[in-house]
Amino acid sequence: MSLERKPPATATPRILLVDDEPDILELLELALTRMGLETVRAGSLHEAQQHLASQHFDLCLTDMRMPDGQGLELISHISSNNLDIPIAVITAHGNTENAVAALKAGAFDYLSKPVSLDQLRTLVKSALKLPEVVKHPGMPQLIGNSAPIQNVRDLISRVARSHAPVHIHGESGSGKELAASLIVKNSARHDQPFVAVNCGAIPENLMESEFFGYRKGAFTGADSDRDGFFQAAHGGTLFLDEVADLPLNMQVKLLRAIQEKKVRKVGATEEEPVDVRIISATHHNLGARVKEGKFRQDLYYRLNVIALQMPSLREMRSDISEIADKLLRRLGNNENIRFSADAMLALTHYDFPGNIRELENIIERALALRSSDLISKEDLQLTPPNPPEKDISATASSKFPLTDYLDRVEREAILDALAQTHFNRTAAAKILGVTFRALRYRMERLSITSKEFSD
């Protein structure tokens, strides 16, 4: 009499791990959990058969030699009971006879001890037909096992299946664009255009033509028809980064384009249909901006259908060492460079106001300053926390420490340029001789806001 296979209780693939060595089970469980998979342990063939009788599994990994029998017996049990579960065996190093016997018995693959984690991941992906992990130039993937980042991964996997607008909120440098890219790469629109737009970097007088395009002759310099961001993203996804920086008049036009799914080029008389999924992001609190009258409530509700909160790096403190090591390998071209114990300790206790982007900058600087293959705490040059306000005023005339003095000089210059231009950041950037993006970055770093300017 065959066992009926239980229907899956969860969308997360579940893997049965069968081995009598606790260390091997722990290694396998850790590697598979990091892949977002669920695992169940069994220390004997009898225990494994009990699990198979009561639960659904998508894959089984078993050692060949168990206290109460051979892995081949488990292969036979799964086959004779029509469980339809792919099974792979773990054999002793160099024991090809066991591997061949397992394959003949019905195993789809095998691993040799000591188990290679790279080979394990490849085997599991092949068995479960998992999509390849999305790569990203700034950070290959969302790294870490802390609860906040696991929650983000889970939400990304769920919202990727939808076409609803997603709003990503998080501090600067926390990986908002990476999250948007992961949503797209795992969605039905993964092979369609993905257009990323920094709303804060577009001069206000050019916004409409940049978003919706223009006709030839619509204005001086328009010597040919041109598509905008919406047309470029047709069929795919439009990512609006720093959407809070959109001026109110542009918010009205954006709302209409989202509602009507049509846009009109500057200088055109007719609208054209567009099919885009909107993903937006900002480090500002959009709800607070709505209350302040700086962001339209109707547009807010259109964008914030699904909310995704990116955690700051200090909320993922237990993941800092893993993230830092992977960044070091990538930035150091996989050379034999490592952190000293005191350097890693300093990183795990640092607050990272600039999050992942700041960590990457710190590691790049340390690689340039190091005198050996061991990065020291001094090579990191971590900025100490800002002193209390009363201490700043007491040392306002001091030129030490140098970083605080340079920040004060830069702050004064930026405020002076903003005062001359009535807080027109584009004009202020020209006065300062920097790009709009550079000015915006410096203002964020120095916490300069329009409210402070008006005060």
N, C-alpha and C positions, 0 to 999 in steps of 0.2 A: 504494500500500500504506500503510495507516494505522499509526501508532505505537500500541502498547498502553500505556495509562496505568499507571505503576508503582504498586503498592499503597503506602499511607502507611507510612513506617518509624517514625513517631513520632506521638503524639497532638497535638503542638504544630503548629499551622498553619504552613506554609512558604510564603514569598512570594518570587517572582523579581523582582528589580529590574533594569531594563534602561535604562542611560543612559551616555553617553560622558563625562559631567562628574563627576569624583570627588567634588566638593563636594556635588552633588545626591545622589549615592548615599550619602554619609556621613550627610547630614541625614535621608534616608528611613530608612536602616538604624537610626539612633539612635532615631527616633520609634517605629518598629515594634518594636524590641527592648524598649523601655520598656512596650509593650503586651503583652509576654510572647510575642512571635511570633518565628519563625526566618526569617532572610533569606539569600538567595543573590544575589551581584552578577554582572552581565554588562555588559561595556563595548561590545558590538557585537551585531548580530543573529545573526551566526554563533555567537558564544559562547552566546547565549541559547538557540538551537536545540539546541546540544549539551547544555546543562543539561536542557532539556525532554525530550530523548531518554533521559536516564539517571536522572532523579529525578522524584519526585511533587511537584506544587505545588498549592496551594489558591487562589492568586491571582497575577496577573502585572501589574506596573506598568511601563509602557514609555514612553520619550520618543518623540515623533513623528519627530524627525530624528536619524538615527544615521549614523556614518561609512560604513556599507556598505548603507544602504537606509532605508526608511521604517517607522515603527511599524505602518502598515497591513499591511505584508508579514508581520509577526509575528502579527497578528490572523488573517490568512488561513492562515498555517501551523498555528496552533492549531486553527482550524476544520476545515481539510482533513484533519488527522490525528486528528480526533475526540478531542482531549485533554480536552474538557469542563472548561476552566479559565476562570473569569471573568477578563477582562482590562480594564484601564483605562489610558488614555493621558494623558500630560502634554504639554500644548500651550503654545506661546508665548502671552504675554499678548495678549488681544484677537483671537487668530486663531480665530474661530468656524468658519471653513470647514473647518479640519482637525478640529475637534471634531465637527462634523456628519458629516464623512466617516467618522470613526472609529466613531461610533455606528451609522451605516448598515452599516459593515463587520462589526459584531458586538460592538464594545466595549460594556460595560454602563454606563460612566461616564467622565468625564474630569476632570483637574485643570489649572488654569492656573498658569503661572509668574508671579511667585514662589509656590512651593507654600505654602498655608496648612495648618499642622499640624492645626488643628481640622477643616478639611474633609477632610484625609487620614484622620484617625481615624474620622470619620463614614462615609467611603467604605469603609474596610476593614471596619468593623463590619457595614455593610450587606452587603458581599460575602461575608463569612465567617459572617454571622448570629451574631456574638459577643454574649453577654449584656452588658447595660449595666454599667458599673463601679458597684459598690455604694457608696452614699454613707453617711456617718456624721457625726453632729453634731459630734463632737470632732475628727475627722480624716477628710477625704473618702475617703482610700484609703491603702494601705500605700505610702508614697513612698520612692523610692531605688533605686539600682542596685547597691549593694554586695552581695557574695556572701551575707552572712547574711540580708538581707531578701529576696533572690531565692529562697533556699532555703525561707523561710517561705511565700512566694507559691506556690511549686511544691507544697509539702506541703498547703497549704490547698486547692488545686485538686484534689488527689488524695483527701484525706479527705472533701471535701464530697460525693463520690459514695457514700460509705459511710454506714452507720447505726451504726457502732461508737462507743463512748465515746471522747472526746478529752480529754486533760489538757494544759493550757497552762501552762507555767512561765515566769516572767520577773520582772524587778525591777518595783517599783511604778512606774506611769507608762509602761510599755513597750508598751502597746497590747493587753493580753490580751483585754479585752472587744471591741475592734475585730476582733481575729482571730476570736473566737467568732462575731461578727455576720457576718463575711465567709464563714465556713464555712456558716452557716445560709442566707444569701442565695443561695449557689450550690449548695444541696442540694435534694433532692426535697421537703424540708419547708419551702421558702422562703415558701410562702403559708400556713403554719400558725403557731400562736402561738410566740413566742419570749419566754420569761420569764427575766429576769436577777435573781439573788438574791445579795445580799452576806451571806454566812454570818456574818461577824464583826460585823454590825450588828444581829443579832436577839438579844434577851435569852434566856438559856438556858431559862427557864421557859415561853417562848412558842414555842419552836422546833417542837415536835410539831404544835401547832395551826396554825402558819403553813405548814408543809410539807404536812400531810395534811388540813387542814380540821377542822371540828368540827360536831357536831349541836347543835341547839337544846337548851339546858338542861344541856349537858355541864359547864359551870362558871359561876360568877357572871359575868353580863354577856353570856353566850351566848344572846341573845334570838332568834336565828334560825340556820338552817343556813348554813354558809359553806364554800366550796371552798378548798383550799390551793394551794400552788404546783404540785404535781403535777397536780391536776385542771385548773388554769388552763392548763398547758402540754400537755394531752392532745392527741396527734396531732402535736405540734411538738417543741420543744427546750427543755430546762431548763438554764440556765447557772448553775453554782454557783461564784460568785467567792469567793476566799479560803476555799476548802473546808477548809484546814488548821485553821481556827478552830473547826470543829465539835467539840463535846465528845464524849467517847467514847460515852456512852449514846445520843446522837443518831446517831453513826456506825453503831451496830448497827441502828437502825431504818431508816436510809437504805440500808444494805446489803440488808436484807430487801426493801425496796420495789423496788430495782433488780433483784434476783435473781428475785423472784416476779412483778414487773410488776403488783403490786397494792398498794393502800394502804387503811388503815382510819382513818376520821375519829375524832377524839377523841369518845368518848361513843357510838360506833356499835358494833354487834355483828357486822356483816358487812364483808368487804373488797370493794373495787370495782376492776376492772381499769383500768390506765392505760398508755398508749403514749407514752413520751417518749424522746427521745435526750438523753443526759447529756453536757454539756461542762462540765468543771471547770477551775479556775485558782487559782493561788496564787503568791505571791512566795517562799514557804518551800520548802525541799527536802523533799518528801514522803517520799522514801526515807530521809532522815536522821531524820525524825519517826517513821517506823515503827521504826527501830532504837532510838529513845529511848523507845518505848512510848507515844507521844502520838498515834499514828494507827494504825488497824487495818490489818494487812497484807492481809487478804482484801478490804477495801474499796479499798485502794490498787491492787490488781491489777484490780479491777472498773473503776476510774476510768481507770487508766493503760494502756488498751489501745493507744491511739495517743498518742505524746508529741510535743508541739510546743513548741519552745524559742523564745521571743521574745527577740531580741537587744537589748542595752542600746544607748542612743544613742551611747555612746563606741565601741562595736564597729562602728558605721556612720558613723564620722567623715567619710568622703568624701561622705556624703549630707546632712550637717548644713546646708550652704548651701542646697540645694534645698528641704529641709523648712522651714527658717527663712523663705525667700522666700515659699513658698506659705502658710505660717501668717500672715505679715505681710500678704499680699494679702487673706486672709480676715478677719483681725481688724481690718485697716485699711479695710475696706469697699472694697477695690480702688482706694483713692486713690493718688496719686503719691508714696508714701512708700517710702523705701529705706534700706538699711543703708550706713553708710560702710565704707570698706575696713578700717579698724582694728576696727570693730564686728564685721564678719563674721569677721575673723581671730580675734578674741577668742572668738567663739562656737565656731569650729571647734577651738579648743584647750581649751575648757572640758569638764569631765568629766560634767556633768549627772547627779548622783546621783538626781534625780527624773525623768530621761529626757524623753520628749515632753511630759508634763504640765508639767514644770518649764520647758521651752523655751517653751511656750505662755504660762505665767505671766510669764516674763521679757519676752516680746514685748509682752504686754498692759501691763505696767508701763512699758516703754520708750515705748509709744505715748502713755501719759498724761504722761510726764515730758519728752518731746521739745520742743524750742523751734523746730524747723523740720521740713521734710519729710525731712531726713537724720538718721537715728538714729545717734548717736555711741556710742562705747565706754562713755562715762560714763553715758549713758541706760540702758544695760543693767543696771548695778549688779550685776555678777556677784559672787557670794560667793567669797572666796578659799578655797583648800583648808584643811581643819582643820589646825592646827599639831600637831606631835608631842605625845604625852601629857606628856612632861617639861616642855614649854613651857607647857601648859595649867596645870599645877600651880604653875608659877612665877609665873603671872599671875592666879591664881584670885581675888585680891582686887581686881584692876583692873576699871574700868568701860569700858575701851577695848580692842579695838574694840567698839562698841555691840552688834553682832549676837552676838558671843560672850558678852557679859555677859548679854544678854536670854535667850539659850539656857540659860545656867547657872541663872538665876532660874526660868525655866519648868521646867527639869528638876527642880530642888529641889521646886517646888510639886507637880508630878505624882508624884514619888516619895513625898512626904509623904502625899498623898491615897491612894495605893496602899497605903502602910503602914497607914493607918487602916482600910482596907477589906479587908485581907488579900488584896490584888491582885484584888479584884472591880472590874473596869473600869467596869461600869455604875454601881455605887455611887460610885466615884471621880469619874466624870464629873459626877454630881449635886453632889458636894462642890465641884468646881471650877467649876460653873456653865456647863459646855459640853455639847454633845451627845456621845453615844457615838462617833459617826463622827469628830468633831473630836478627841476624845481619842486615838482610835486612830491618826489621821493624825499627831498630834504625837508620839506614842510611836515611831512608825516613823521620823519625821524625826530624832528625838533618839536613836534606837537603844536605847530602853528595852525590855528584855525581862524575862520572868518569872525567867529565870536570874539576871540581874543583881540583881533585887529580892531573891531568896533569898540571894544572896551578901552 
